[in-house]
Amino acid sequence: MSADQKVIRGGTLSVPSTRDALSVGAGRAGTDPADPAAVLGIPEGELTPKVRATLEGLIGELRHLRLDLEREKTRAHHLEALADQDSLTPSLNRRAFIRELSRTLAFAERYQAPSSLVYFDVNEMKQINDGFGHAAGDAALRHVATALVENVRSFDVVGRLGGDEFAVILAQVDGARALAKARTLVEAIECRPTAWNGSELHVRVAFGVHTFTRSEPVDEALDAADRAMYARKNLPTSPRAAA
């Protein structure tokens, strides 16, 4: 006798498996999930009180299992989000950002659609750390990340690559539009100082833009944006004027 069969008065009654019971119950609009006969499709006349009680117990267990499964899925999604989050700022960490950049590069290759990578470096972080302390430096990094996150589209990606370096993926944005957007982001970062223990931290950043229309190694894309950023940073004008 299979595990999905039960003896009733010397005979055998086939009962759907737990997985089948869930699918049957979910697929019958208007049935009462508390009624085992309705859920399992068993004729009322074949149900003894003992069998009914057993089936009701099984259905109750199935409900609990389904709720446990939903809770575990929610918990898993929460843990995945935590694993992707930078430990200091409201942005993705490097691992998660590289994963999203790989996806964007693959999209560009498949659809021949340009997207852009903007690389940011915070200027004079050493002076902030030395003059105000490392906690002030952390506040400056959070200020940069917050300004970036608040001034891009919901499907753009902001990540902290490490130290004082950030990057933004502008999906389906060509070079000219990316350059204009980068200037807007610089303005959002620099226009408002960060308050710190009665003082104001004036954060300045340099940026570089790399636009791609095909797939390329992630390291090459990051290196191209990084080199563009350093080229702009080393211009003989101030960072603000260069932007």
Contacts in CASP RR format, 6 or more apart in sequence:
PFRMAT RR
TARGET T0000
AUTHOR 0000-0000-0000
METHOD contacts of the structure
MODEL  1
MSADQKVIRGGTLSVPSTRDALSVGAGRAGTDPADPAAVLGIPEGELTPK
VRATLEGLIGELRHLRLDLEREKTRAHHLEALADQDSLTPSLNRRAFIRE
LSRTLAFAERYQAPSSLVYFDVNEMKQINDGFGHAAGDAALRHVATALVE
NVRSFDVVGRLGGDEFAVILAQVDGARALAKARTLVEAIECRPTAWNGSE
LHVRVAFGVHTFTRSEPVDEALDAADRAMYARKNLPTSPRAAA
1 7 0 8 1.000
1 12 0 8 1.000
4 14 0 8 1.000
4 15 0 8 1.000
4 16 0 8 1.000
4 17 0 8 1.000
5 12 0 8 1.000
5 13 0 8 1.000
5 14 0 8 1.000
5 15 0 8 1.000
6 12 0 8 1.000
6 13 0 8 1.000
6 15 0 8 1.000
6 51 0 8 1.000
6 54 0 8 1.000
7 13 0 8 1.000
8 46 0 8 1.000
8 48 0 8 1.000
8 51 0 8 1.000
9 48 0 8 1.000
13 42 0 8 1.000
13 46 0 8 1.000
13 51 0 8 1.000
15 40 0 8 1.000
15 42 0 8 1.000
15 55 0 8 1.000
16 24 0 8 1.000
16 40 0 8 1.000
18 58 0 8 1.000
18 62 0 8 1.000
18 65 0 8 1.000
21 39 0 8 1.000
21 40 0 8 1.000
21 58 0 8 1.000
21 59 0 8 1.000
21 62 0 8 1.000
22 62 0 8 1.000
22 66 0 8 1.000
24 39 0 8 1.000
24 40 0 8 1.000
24 41 0 8 1.000
25 31 0 8 1.000
25 33 0 8 1.000
25 39 0 8 1.000
28 38 0 8 1.000
28 39 0 8 1.000
31 38 0 8 1.000
31 39 0 8 1.000
32 38 0 8 1.000
32 39 0 8 1.000
33 39 0 8 1.000
33 59 0 8 1.000
33 63 0 8 1.000
34 56 0 8 1.000
34 59 0 8 1.000
36 42 0 8 1.000
36 47 0 8 1.000
36 52 0 8 1.000
36 55 0 8 1.000
36 56 0 8 1.000
36 58 0 8 1.000
36 59 0 8 1.000
37 43 0 8 1.000
37 44 0 8 1.000
37 47 0 8 1.000
37 52 0 8 1.000
39 59 0 8 1.000
40 55 0 8 1.000
42 55 0 8 1.000
47 55 0 8 1.000
83 96 0 8 1.000
84 92 0 8 1.000
84 93 0 8 1.000
84 95 0 8 1.000
84 96 0 8 1.000
85 91 0 8 1.000
85 92 0 8 1.000
85 93 0 8 1.000
85 96 0 8 1.000
86 92 0 8 1.000
86 93 0 8 1.000
86 145 0 8 1.000
86 159 0 8 1.000
86 160 0 8 1.000
87 93 0 8 1.000
88 138 0 8 1.000
88 141 0 8 1.000
88 142 0 8 1.000
88 160 0 8 1.000
89 141 0 8 1.000
89 142 0 8 1.000
89 144 0 8 1.000
89 145 0 8 1.000
89 146 0 8 1.000
89 160 0 8 1.000
90 142 0 8 1.000
90 145 0 8 1.000
90 146 0 8 1.000
90 149 0 8 1.000
91 97 0 8 1.000
91 145 0 8 1.000
91 148 0 8 1.000
91 149 0 8 1.000
91 158 0 8 1.000
91 159 0 8 1.000
91 160 0 8 1.000
91 166 0 8 1.000
92 100 0 8 1.000
92 157 0 8 1.000
92 158 0 8 1.000
92 159 0 8 1.000
92 160 0 8 1.000
93 159 0 8 1.000
93 160 0 8 1.000
94 159 0 8 1.000
94 160 0 8 1.000
94 161 0 8 1.000
94 162 0 8 1.000
96 159 0 8 1.000
97 157 0 8 1.000
97 159 0 8 1.000
97 160 0 8 1.000
97 161 0 8 1.000
97 167 0 8 1.000
97 169 0 8 1.000
98 218 0 8 1.000
100 157 0 8 1.000
100 169 0 8 1.000
101 117 0 8 1.000
101 157 0 8 1.000
101 167 0 8 1.000
101 169 0 8 1.000
101 218 0 8 1.000
101 221 0 8 1.000
101 222 0 8 1.000
102 218 0 8 1.000
104 115 0 8 1.000
104 157 0 8 1.000
104 169 0 8 1.000
104 171 0 8 1.000
105 115 0 8 1.000
105 212 0 8 1.000
105 215 0 8 1.000
105 216 0 8 1.000
105 218 0 8 1.000
105 221 0 8 1.000
106 215 0 8 1.000
107 113 0 8 1.000
107 115 0 8 1.000
107 171 0 8 1.000
108 114 0 8 1.000
108 115 0 8 1.000
108 212 0 8 1.000
108 213 0 8 1.000
108 214 0 8 1.000
108 215 0 8 1.000
109 214 0 8 1.000
109 215 0 8 1.000
112 213 0 8 1.000
112 214 0 8 1.000
113 172 0 8 1.000
113 213 0 8 1.000
114 172 0 8 1.000
114 173 0 8 1.000
114 174 0 8 1.000
114 175 0 8 1.000
114 211 0 8 1.000
114 212 0 8 1.000
114 213 0 8 1.000
115 169 0 8 1.000
115 170 0 8 1.000
115 171 0 8 1.000
115 172 0 8 1.000
115 173 0 8 1.000
115 211 0 8 1.000
115 212 0 8 1.000
116 169 0 8 1.000
116 170 0 8 1.000
116 173 0 8 1.000
116 174 0 8 1.000
116 175 0 8 1.000
116 177 0 8 1.000
116 178 0 8 1.000
116 209 0 8 1.000
116 210 0 8 1.000
116 211 0 8 1.000
116 212 0 8 1.000
117 167 0 8 1.000
117 168 0 8 1.000
117 169 0 8 1.000
117 170 0 8 1.000
117 209 0 8 1.000
117 210 0 8 1.000
117 211 0 8 1.000
117 212 0 8 1.000
117 221 0 8 1.000
117 222 0 8 1.000
117 224 0 8 1.000
117 225 0 8 1.000
118 167 0 8 1.000
118 168 0 8 1.000
118 170 0 8 1.000
118 178 0 8 1.000
118 181 0 8 1.000
118 182 0 8 1.000
118 185 0 8 1.000
118 207 0 8 1.000
118 208 0 8 1.000
118 209 0 8 1.000
118 225 0 8 1.000
119 165 0 8 1.000
119 166 0 8 1.000
119 167 0 8 1.000
119 207 0 8 1.000
119 208 0 8 1.000
119 209 0 8 1.000
119 210 0 8 1.000
119 222 0 8 1.000
119 225 0 8 1.000
119 226 0 8 1.000
119 228 0 8 1.000
119 229 0 8 1.000
120 144 0 8 1.000
120 148 0 8 1.000
120 165 0 8 1.000
120 166 0 8 1.000
120 167 0 8 1.000
120 168 0 8 1.000
120 185 0 8 1.000
120 205 0 8 1.000
120 206 0 8 1.000
120 207 0 8 1.000
120 208 0 8 1.000
120 229 0 8 1.000
121 164 0 8 1.000
121 165 0 8 1.000
121 166 0 8 1.000
121 205 0 8 1.000
121 206 0 8 1.000
121 207 0 8 1.000
121 229 0 8 1.000
121 230 0 8 1.000
121 233 0 8 1.000
122 140 0 8 1.000
122 141 0 8 1.000
122 144 0 8 1.000
122 164 0 8 1.000
122 165 0 8 1.000
122 166 0 8 1.000
122 203 0 8 1.000
122 204 0 8 1.000
122 205 0 8 1.000
123 203 0 8 1.000
123 204 0 8 1.000
123 205 0 8 1.000
123 206 0 8 1.000
123 233 0 8 1.000
123 239 0 8 1.000
124 204 0 8 1.000
125 137 0 8 1.000
125 140 0 8 1.000
125 163 0 8 1.000
125 164 0 8 1.000
128 136 0 8 1.000
128 137 0 8 1.000
128 140 0 8 1.000
128 201 0 8 1.000
128 203 0 8 1.000
129 136 0 8 1.000
129 137 0 8 1.000
132 196 0 8 1.000
132 197 0 8 1.000
132 199 0 8 1.000
132 201 0 8 1.000
136 196 0 8 1.000
136 197 0 8 1.000
136 201 0 8 1.000
137 201 0 8 1.000
139 194 0 8 1.000
139 196 0 8 1.000
139 201 0 8 1.000
140 194 0 8 1.000
140 201 0 8 1.000
140 203 0 8 1.000
141 160 0 8 1.000
141 163 0 8 1.000
141 164 0 8 1.000
143 189 0 8 1.000
143 194 0 8 1.000
143 201 0 8 1.000
143 203 0 8 1.000
144 166 0 8 1.000
144 189 0 8 1.000
144 203 0 8 1.000
144 205 0 8 1.000
145 158 0 8 1.000
145 159 0 8 1.000
145 160 0 8 1.000
145 166 0 8 1.000
147 185 0 8 1.000
147 188 0 8 1.000
147 189 0 8 1.000
147 192 0 8 1.000
148 158 0 8 1.000
148 166 0 8 1.000
148 168 0 8 1.000
148 185 0 8 1.000
148 188 0 8 1.000
148 189 0 8 1.000
149 158 0 8 1.000
150 188 0 8 1.000
151 184 0 8 1.000
151 185 0 8 1.000
151 188 0 8 1.000
152 158 0 8 1.000
152 168 0 8 1.000
152 170 0 8 1.000
152 181 0 8 1.000
152 185 0 8 1.000
153 171 0 8 1.000
155 171 0 8 1.000
156 168 0 8 1.000
156 169 0 8 1.000
156 170 0 8 1.000
156 171 0 8 1.000
157 168 0 8 1.000
157 169 0 8 1.000
157 171 0 8 1.000
158 166 0 8 1.000
158 167 0 8 1.000
158 168 0 8 1.000
159 166 0 8 1.000
159 167 0 8 1.000
159 168 0 8 1.000
160 166 0 8 1.000
161 167 0 8 1.000
161 222 0 8 1.000
165 226 0 8 1.000
167 222 0 8 1.000
167 225 0 8 1.000
168 185 0 8 1.000
170 177 0 8 1.000
170 178 0 8 1.000
170 181 0 8 1.000
173 181 0 8 1.000
173 211 0 8 1.000
174 211 0 8 1.000
175 209 0 8 1.000
175 211 0 8 1.000
178 209 0 8 1.000
178 211 0 8 1.000
179 209 0 8 1.000
182 207 0 8 1.000
182 208 0 8 1.000
182 209 0 8 1.000
182 243 0 8 1.000
183 243 0 8 1.000
185 207 0 8 1.000
186 205 0 8 1.000
186 207 0 8 1.000
186 239 0 8 1.000
186 240 0 8 1.000
186 243 0 8 1.000
187 243 0 8 1.000
189 203 0 8 1.000
189 205 0 8 1.000
190 202 0 8 1.000
190 203 0 8 1.000
190 204 0 8 1.000
190 205 0 8 1.000
190 240 0 8 1.000
193 200 0 8 1.000
193 201 0 8 1.000
193 202 0 8 1.000
193 203 0 8 1.000
194 200 0 8 1.000
194 201 0 8 1.000
194 203 0 8 1.000
195 201 0 8 1.000
204 239 0 8 1.000
204 240 0 8 1.000
205 239 0 8 1.000
206 229 0 8 1.000
206 230 0 8 1.000
206 232 0 8 1.000
206 233 0 8 1.000
206 239 0 8 1.000
206 242 0 8 1.000
207 229 0 8 1.000
207 232 0 8 1.000
207 243 0 8 1.000
208 225 0 8 1.000
208 226 0 8 1.000
208 228 0 8 1.000
208 229 0 8 1.000
208 231 0 8 1.000
208 232 0 8 1.000
209 225 0 8 1.000
209 228 0 8 1.000
210 221 0 8 1.000
210 224 0 8 1.000
210 225 0 8 1.000
210 228 0 8 1.000
212 221 0 8 1.000
232 242 0 8 1.000
232 243 0 8 1.000
233 239 0 8 1.000
233 242 0 8 1.000
235 242 0 8 1.000
END
